[in-house]
Amino acid sequence: MDPITSGGRLPLQQLLADTLGQRPEAVTPLLGGCVAEVFRVDLAGAEPLVAKVAPEGGLAIEGFMLDFLAARTSLPVPPTRHVADQLLLMDYMDHEAGAGDTAAQEDAAERLAALHAITAPAYGFERDTVIGALPQPNPWTENWCDFYREQRLLVMGRIARESGRLPVEIHRELEAFCTRLERFIEQPPQPGLVHGDVWSGNVLLRRSSVAAFIDPALYFADPEVEIAYIELLSTFGPAFHRHYQALRPPRPGYREARRDIYNLFPLLVHTQICGPPYAQMVRDILTRYA
């Protein structure tokens, strides 16, 4: 039986046949994220593809971000083959579960350091992006503290409060903290492009190199936000951090305060997705810097 997209739409096999001009030999479910169902698509006489299917839409922005990275950076990403709001097709990137020796970790550090060296005149991006299914507004903003406060902490805090995931009292503490944000965040030397969602599920590794980074959440930021997120989720091990720091040493104050404060945003994202345990982690940081 064909896998069926939700909402009574076309069977997936037929949708793929109409899009590709040939019927797949096999369609196999893969582990996916919160936005779409993900499948490996095997074709006669051609390399396999990955299909992401989202009947409610939202995939065109992901395709745009992958194409941006492919065209403008050296970060390895899957080439896209079809970009639409409900269907995204891209090359299947061979990788190995559990891979990632020292050479692969160092390759990831070099790839991200190069990405973070790509700069812009201001913080934000040429269009709004998403992190998972959640919005990331990106109006160009000259002051980094203003951007991080207005477009990340307050936006995601409001989303989590309105959904009931973030308790009202913690939201009040967040708003109060945001009035003092300048005490802890300096203006970085320049904006740097960040992938925005570097957790282990979004990094495909080979034995000694990175096959691809997937599911980006792009914007120009203080690149330290990326490293703080990687540390929060233990995406990479010591070899990555040693090599990255040799390429881009942390500025004074990162470990003392900015790492925690930059992790408020992903913790608010996780609060919206998962609820109470992450809300308590938000409160713990706010209490530490009250």
C-alpha positions as a printed NumPy array, in Angstrom:
array([[  0.   ,   0.   ,   0.   ],
       [  1.285,   3.474,  -0.827],
       [  2.229,   5.736,   2.065],
       [ -0.522,   8.345,   2.221],
       [ -0.082,  12.018,   2.927],
       [ -2.414,  13.282,   5.624],
       [ -5.568,  15.248,   4.963],
       [ -6.878,  13.015,   2.159],
       [ -4.389,  14.224,  -0.435],
       [ -2.674,  12.244,  -3.176],
       [ -1.009,   8.953,  -2.241],
       [  2.686,   9.693,  -1.848],
       [  3.718,   7.277,  -4.596],
       [  1.483,   9.14 ,  -7.052],
       [  2.644,  12.547,  -5.85 ],
       [  6.259,  11.509,  -6.395],
       [  5.509,   9.959,  -9.793],
       [  3.795,  13.157, -10.946],
       [  6.69 ,  15.306,  -9.699],
       [  9.574,  13.133, -10.911],
       [  8.083,  11.783, -14.1  ],
       [  8.674,   8.201, -12.976],
       [  7.237,   5.961, -10.307],
       [  9.638,   5.187,  -7.431],
       [ 10.834,   1.635,  -6.984],
       [ 10.633,   1.999,  -3.202],
       [  9.617,   4.618,  -0.636],
       [ 11.002,   3.986,   2.84 ],
       [ 10.195,   6.046,   5.962],
       [ 13.116,   7.789,   7.651],
       [ 13.377,   9.457,  11.02 ],
       [ 12.093,  12.993,  10.629],
       [ 11.48 ,  16.175,  12.541],
       [  8.381,  17.933,  13.792],
       [  7.598,  19.655,  10.481],
       [  7.262,  16.845,   7.935],
       [  7.272,  13.144,   7.22 ],
       [ 10.567,  12.04 ,   5.677],
       [ 11.156,   9.219,   3.189],
       [ 13.985,   7.713,   1.187],
       [ 12.954,   7.456,  -2.471],
       [ 14.686,   4.838,  -4.624],
       [ 14.456,   5.291,  -8.383],
       [ 15.389,   3.07 , -11.323],
       [ 18.62 ,   4.247, -12.927],
       [ 19.115,   7.216, -10.617],
       [ 20.592,   8.08 ,  -7.237],
       [ 18.189,   7.941,  -4.273],
       [ 16.414,  11.026,  -3.019],
       [ 14.964,  12.195,   0.273],
       [ 11.358,  13.394,   0.206],
       [  9.963,  15.612,   2.932],
       [  6.173,  15.816,   2.863],
       [  4.176,  18.403,   4.809],
       [  0.497,  18.548,   3.833],
       [  0.097,  21.724,   5.894],
       [  2.993,  23.368,   4.06 ],
       [  6.115,  25.119,   5.306],
       [  8.854,  23.374,   3.312],
       [  9.589,  26.086,   0.755],
       [ 11.54 ,  28.127,   3.312],
       [ 13.667,  25.075,   4.149],
       [ 14.428,  24.594,   0.465],
       [ 15.321,  28.268,   0.161],
       [ 17.757,  28.013,   3.061],
       [ 19.423,  24.885,   1.661],
       [ 19.788,  26.567,  -1.728],
       [ 21.21 ,  29.691,  -0.059],
       [ 23.833,  27.618,   1.752],
       [ 24.71 ,  25.688,  -1.404],
       [ 25.134,  28.839,  -3.47 ],
       [ 26.724,  31.188,  -0.956],
       [ 28.769,  29.05 ,   1.451],
       [ 31.036,  26.003,   1.621],
       [ 28.836,  24.249,   4.187],
       [ 27.935,  20.795,   2.816],
       [ 24.174,  20.473,   2.354],
       [ 21.975,  18.164,   0.262],
       [ 21.312,  19.563,  -3.228],
       [ 17.604,  20.204,  -3.697],
       [ 15.752,  18.717,  -6.683],
       [ 12.234,  20.072,  -6.098],
       [ 11.179,  22.856,  -3.738],
       [  7.53 ,  23.469,  -2.918],
       [  5.626,  24.261,   0.242],
       [  4.253,  20.722,   0.66 ],
       [  7.037,  18.671,  -0.965],
       [ 10.811,  19.026,  -0.764],
       [ 13.052,  16.631,  -2.704],
       [ 16.805,  16.511,  -2.16 ],
       [ 19.695,  14.157,  -2.726],
       [ 20.095,  11.315,  -0.259],
       [ 23.463,  11.855,   1.461],
       [ 25.274,   8.669,   2.411],
       [ 26.315,   8.712,   6.055],
       [ 27.064,   6.319,   8.882],
       [ 25.133,   6.099,  12.148],
       [ 27.504,   6.527,  15.05 ],
       [ 30.296,   7.888,  12.863],
       [ 32.352,  10.911,  13.797],
       [ 35.962,  10.349,  14.784],
       [ 38.372,  13.159,  15.598],
       [ 38.818,  14.023,  11.918],
       [ 35.038,  14.323,  11.433],
       [ 34.724,  16.536,  14.507],
       [ 37.525,  18.764,  13.253],
       [ 35.939,  18.899,   9.806],
       [ 32.69 ,  20.092,  11.405],
       [ 34.631,  22.764,  13.325],
       [ 36.296,  24.024,  10.151],
       [ 33.009,  24.038,   8.227],
       [ 31.19 ,  26.027,  10.912],
       [ 34.098,  28.419,  11.487],
       [ 34.043,  29.202,   7.761],
       [ 30.268,  29.72 ,   7.881],
       [ 30.566,  32.054,  10.854],
       [ 33.157,  34.129,   8.989],
       [ 30.524,  35.079,   6.382],
       [ 29.315,  38.483,   7.436],
       [ 26.619,  41.062,   6.683],
       [ 26.071,  44.766,   7.453],
       [ 23.534,  43.984,  10.207],
       [ 21.878,  41.229,  12.229],
       [ 18.928,  39.309,  10.778],
       [ 18.448,  37.913,   7.294],
       [ 16.996,  38.775,   3.91 ],
       [ 13.761,  37.035,   4.867],
       [ 12.14 ,  35.482,   7.913],
       [ 13.136,  31.898,   8.562],
       [ 11.995,  29.105,  10.874],
       [ 13.449,  26.861,  13.544],
       [ 11.562,  23.596,  13.238],
       [  7.97 ,  24.7  ,  12.806],
       [  8.427,  27.908,  14.811],
       [  8.882,  31.385,  13.309],
       [ 12.158,  33.301,  13.3  ],
       [ 11.553,  36.947,  12.365],
       [ 14.705,  38.494,  10.897],
       [ 14.349,  42.236,  10.308],
       [ 17.75 ,  43.786,   9.652],
       [ 18.909,  45.341,  12.935],
       [ 22.181,  47.177,  13.567],
       [ 22.354,  46.486,  17.291],
       [ 22.804,  42.822,  18.237],
       [ 21.368,  43.185,  21.74 ],
       [ 18.214,  44.779,  20.315],
       [ 17.868,  41.963,  17.777],
       [ 18.389,  39.164,  20.29 ],
       [ 15.978,  40.729,  22.765],
       [ 13.19 ,  41.724,  20.364],
       [ 13.338,  39.004,  17.682],
       [ 14.436,  35.982,  19.689],
       [ 13.783,  36.123,  23.45 ],
       [ 10.593,  38.195,  23.483],
       [  9.115,  36.586,  20.355],
       [  9.668,  33.008,  21.514],
       [  8.746,  33.86 ,  25.093],
       [  5.415,  35.253,  23.908],
       [  4.744,  32.174,  21.754],
       [  5.467,  29.837,  24.665],
       [  3.371,  31.883,  27.082],
       [  0.382,  32.097,  24.74 ],
       [  0.462,  28.327,  24.219],
       [  0.465,  27.76 ,  27.972],
       [  3.862,  26.028,  27.902],
       [  5.726,  28.864,  29.633],
       [  4.182,  29.821,  32.997],
       [  3.083,  33.435,  33.265],
       [  5.426,  34.15 ,  36.175],
       [  8.48 ,  32.912,  34.245],
       [  7.416,  35.016,  31.276],
       [  7.306,  38.07 ,  33.551],
       [ 10.825,  37.248,  34.762],
       [ 11.967,  36.948,  31.143],
       [ 10.507,  40.336,  30.233],
       [ 12.177,  41.926,  33.259],
       [ 15.494,  40.3  ,  32.367],
       [ 15.265,  41.633,  28.814],
       [ 15.283,  45.209,  30.16 ],
       [ 18.746,  44.455,  31.612],
       [ 20.143,  42.508,  28.664],
       [ 22.761,  45.148,  27.801],
       [ 24.556,  44.32 ,  31.057],
       [ 25.474,  40.89 ,  29.716],
       [ 25.675,  41.158,  25.908],
       [ 28.178,  43.309,  24.071],
       [ 28.128,  44.294,  20.422],
       [ 30.167,  41.578,  18.613],
       [ 32.922,  42.571,  16.175],
       [ 30.592,  41.733,  13.255],
       [ 27.563,  39.595,  12.38 ],
       [ 28.242,  36.028,  11.291],
       [ 26.015,  33.593,   9.419],
       [ 24.781,  30.729,  11.619],
       [ 23.128,  27.439,  10.695],
       [ 20.885,  27.962,  13.714],
       [ 19.941,  24.374,  14.624],
       [ 23.107,  22.294,  14.965],
       [ 22.002,  19.31 ,  17.013],
       [ 23.127,  15.74 ,  16.335],
       [ 20.073,  14.887,  14.215],
       [ 20.92 ,  17.709,  11.813],
       [ 24.523,  16.663,  11.191],
       [ 25.138,  13.666,   8.911],
       [ 28.613,  12.252,   9.497],
       [ 30.872,   9.92 ,   7.606],
       [ 33.793,   8.168,   9.235],
       [ 36.162,  11.135,   8.987],
       [ 34.124,  14.028,   7.594],
       [ 30.731,  15.717,   7.559],
       [ 28.432,  14.431,   4.817],
       [ 25.898,  17.246,   5.247],
       [ 24.235,  19.693,   7.572],
       [ 20.439,  19.631,   7.229],
       [ 17.376,  21.538,   8.515],
       [ 18.968,  24.999,   8.812],
       [ 17.469,  27.971,  10.669],
       [ 19.562,  30.705,   9.075],
       [ 20.267,  34.241,  10.191],
       [ 23.2  ,  36.567,  10.861],
       [ 23.984,  36.615,  14.575],
       [ 26.777,  36.653,  17.102],
       [ 28.303,  33.278,  16.098],
       [ 28.668,  32.442,  19.783],
       [ 24.943,  31.577,  19.773],
       [ 25.78 ,  28.562,  17.605],
       [ 28.561,  27.356,  19.888],
       [ 26.408,  27.82 ,  22.994],
       [ 23.665,  25.719,  21.383],
       [ 26.147,  23.008,  20.42 ],
       [ 27.401,  22.919,  24.005],
       [ 23.856,  22.829,  25.39 ],
       [ 22.926,  19.778,  23.307],
       [ 26.383,  18.109,  23.318],
       [ 26.244,  17.926,  19.519],
       [ 30.   ,  17.44 ,  19.239],
       [ 32.769,  16.322,  21.55 ],
       [ 36.036,  17.859,  22.807],
       [ 37.841,  17.504,  19.462],
       [ 35.314,  19.85 ,  17.836],
       [ 35.589,  22.491,  20.548],
       [ 39.399,  22.427,  20.673],
       [ 39.646,  22.877,  16.922],
       [ 36.926,  25.522,  16.666],
       [ 38.468,  27.57 ,  19.489],
       [ 41.853,  27.416,  17.763],
       [ 40.2  ,  28.896,  14.669],
       [ 37.864,  31.347,  16.427],
       [ 38.843,  31.89 ,  20.069],
       [ 35.931,  32.811,  22.377],
       [ 35.729,  36.44 ,  23.426],
       [ 36.07 ,  37.317,  27.122],
       [ 32.791,  36.86 ,  28.981],
       [ 31.424,  33.98 ,  26.936],
       [ 31.746,  31.29 ,  29.597],
       [ 30.968,  33.698,  32.431],
       [ 27.542,  34.785,  31.145],
       [ 26.87 ,  34.888,  27.414],
       [ 26.772,  31.101,  26.966],
       [ 23.864,  30.813,  29.417],
       [ 22.066,  33.833,  28.02 ],
       [ 22.41 ,  32.652,  24.435],
       [ 20.901,  29.331,  25.481],
       [ 17.737,  31.047,  26.715],
       [ 16.456,  31.11 ,  23.127],
       [ 16.811,  27.375,  22.355],
       [ 15.469,  26.59 ,  25.816],
       [ 12.392,  28.696,  25.029],
       [ 12.057,  26.817,  21.732],
       [ 12.238,  23.506,  23.597],
       [  9.762,  24.829,  26.162],
       [  7.272,  25.458,  23.37 ],
       [  7.852,  21.987,  21.911],
       [  8.298,  19.908,  25.074],
       [  7.052,  21.878,  28.049],
       [  7.859,  22.064,  31.794],
       [ 11.408,  20.671,  32.156],
       [ 12.737,  23.291,  29.774],
       [ 10.673,  26.069,  31.327],
       [ 12.443,  25.318,  34.608],
       [ 15.815,  25.555,  32.849],
       [ 14.785,  28.989,  31.546],
       [ 13.893,  30.036,  35.091],
       [ 17.208,  28.736,  36.451],
       [ 19.169,  30.98 ,  34.063],
       [ 16.96 ,  33.986,  34.759],
       [ 17.449,  33.496,  38.499],
       [ 21.227,  33.21 ,  38.054],
       [ 21.372,  36.602,  36.363],
       [ 18.628,  38.389,  38.293]])
